[in-house]
Amino acid sequence: MYKVNQFVSTFTYSQLLFPFTKLRDDDTAELMTLFHRHLLGGSTMLQALRAAQQEMRASHPPGVWGALILVGDPSAKLVWPDVGQKEKC
């Protein structure tokens, strides 16, 4: 737990998905794909995580779909920069 606390305290964040067990890469990829699909659809972080977990419940054990927890602001949404503006260097 020390390494996680050290990592988190190094960065400024408003939300973080944190695994509390080891997951297989293919299960993680599936869960994160579903999570990001919902997030890109306009869901909050919490809504996107819950929706992804619900989709995985039918075909995966709880250790897979329940292995991530959301730390931070559950009402946060994905915010994209305005792609119509050029970045200033």
C-alpha contacts under 8 A as a table, 3 or more apart, distances in Angstrom:
res1	aa1	res2	aa2	distance
1	M	4	V	5.24
1	M	5	N	6.32
2	Y	5	N	5.17
2	Y	6	Q	6.07
3	K	6	Q	5.03
3	K	7	F	6.04
4	V	7	F	5.01
4	V	8	V	6.05
5	N	8	V	5.17
5	N	9	S	5.97
6	Q	9	S	5.30
6	Q	10	T	6.35
7	F	10	T	5.32
7	F	11	F	7.09
8	V	11	F	5.67
8	V	12	T	7.74
9	S	12	T	7.45
13	Y	16	L	7.13
13	Y	72	G	7.84
14	S	72	G	5.42
14	S	73	D	5.83
14	S	76	A	7.74
15	Q	70	L	6.89
15	Q	71	V	5.47
15	Q	72	G	4.12
15	Q	73	D	5.44
15	Q	74	P	7.26
15	Q	76	A	7.46
16	L	70	L	5.79
16	L	71	V	5.10
16	L	72	G	6.32
17	L	68	L	6.20
17	L	69	I	5.66
17	L	70	L	4.70
17	L	71	V	6.26
18	F	68	L	5.39
18	F	69	I	5.28
18	F	70	L	6.30
18	F	71	V	7.10
19	P	22	K	7.13
19	P	67	A	5.50
19	P	68	L	4.39
19	P	69	I	6.37
20	F	67	A	5.91
20	F	68	L	6.44
20	F	69	I	7.51
21	T	63	G	7.88
21	T	67	A	5.93
23	L	27	D	6.68
23	L	28	T	6.23
23	L	64	V	6.77
23	L	67	A	7.65
24	R	27	D	5.39
24	R	28	T	6.20
25	D	28	T	5.08
25	D	29	A	6.02
26	D	29	A	5.07
26	D	30	E	6.22
27	D	30	E	5.16
27	D	31	L	6.20
27	D	64	V	6.74
28	T	31	L	5.16
28	T	32	M	5.98
28	T	64	V	7.87
29	A	32	M	5.20
29	A	33	T	5.95
30	E	33	T	5.15
30	E	34	L	6.33
31	L	34	L	5.28
31	L	35	F	6.07
31	L	52	A	6.23
31	L	53	Q	7.27
31	L	56	M	7.32
31	L	65	W	7.03
32	M	35	F	4.82
32	M	36	H	5.98
32	M	52	A	7.91
33	T	36	H	5.31
33	T	37	R	6.10
34	L	37	R	5.07
34	L	38	H	6.41
34	L	48	A	7.98
34	L	51	A	7.95
34	L	52	A	5.07
34	L	55	E	8.00
35	F	38	H	5.40
35	F	39	L	6.15
35	F	48	A	5.22
35	F	49	L	5.47
35	F	51	A	7.31
35	F	52	A	5.09
36	H	39	L	4.74
36	H	40	L	5.87
36	H	48	A	7.24
37	R	40	L	5.29
37	R	41	G	6.24
37	R	48	A	7.94
38	H	41	G	4.89
38	H	42	G	6.72
38	H	43	S	5.76
38	H	47	Q	7.85
38	H	48	A	4.89
38	H	51	A	7.22
38	H	52	A	7.46
39	L	42	G	5.47
39	L	43	S	4.92
39	L	44	T	6.41
39	L	45	M	6.53
39	L	48	A	5.32
39	L	77	K	7.16
39	L	78	L	6.58
40	L	43	S	7.16
40	L	78	L	7.10
42	G	77	K	7.05
42	G	78	L	7.59
43	S	46	L	7.82
43	S	47	Q	5.55
43	S	48	A	5.47
43	S	77	K	6.64
44	T	47	Q	5.11
44	T	48	A	5.99
44	T	74	P	6.82
44	T	75	S	5.28
44	T	76	A	5.43
44	T	77	K	4.62
44	T	78	L	7.49
45	M	48	A	5.21
45	M	49	L	6.17
45	M	70	L	7.85
45	M	74	P	5.60
45	M	75	S	6.29
45	M	76	A	5.75
45	M	77	K	5.93
45	M	78	L	7.78
46	L	49	L	5.19
46	L	50	R	6.13
46	L	70	L	7.13
46	L	74	P	4.95
46	L	75	S	6.59
47	Q	50	R	5.18
47	Q	51	A	6.04
48	A	51	A	5.17
48	A	52	A	6.13
49	L	52	A	5.20
49	L	53	Q	6.11
50	R	53	Q	5.06
50	R	54	Q	6.09
51	A	54	Q	5.07
51	A	55	E	6.30
52	A	55	E	5.20
52	A	56	M	6.38
52	A	65	W	7.90
53	Q	56	M	5.16
53	Q	57	R	6.15
53	Q	65	W	5.06
53	Q	66	G	6.87
54	Q	57	R	5.24
54	Q	58	A	7.67
54	Q	65	W	7.98
55	E	58	A	6.68
56	M	59	S	5.72
56	M	60	H	5.74
56	M	65	W	5.99
57	R	60	H	5.47
57	R	61	P	6.80
57	R	62	P	7.07
57	R	65	W	6.53
60	H	63	G	8.00
60	H	64	V	6.26
60	H	65	W	6.82
61	P	64	V	5.73
61	P	65	W	6.94
62	P	65	W	5.36
62	P	66	G	5.18
62	P	67	A	7.51
63	G	66	G	5.52
63	G	67	A	5.60
64	V	67	A	5.53
65	W	68	L	7.30
66	G	69	I	7.68
70	L	74	P	7.11
71	V	74	P	7.63
73	D	76	A	5.64
80	W	83	V	7.99
82	D	85	Q	5.94
83	V	86	K	7.29
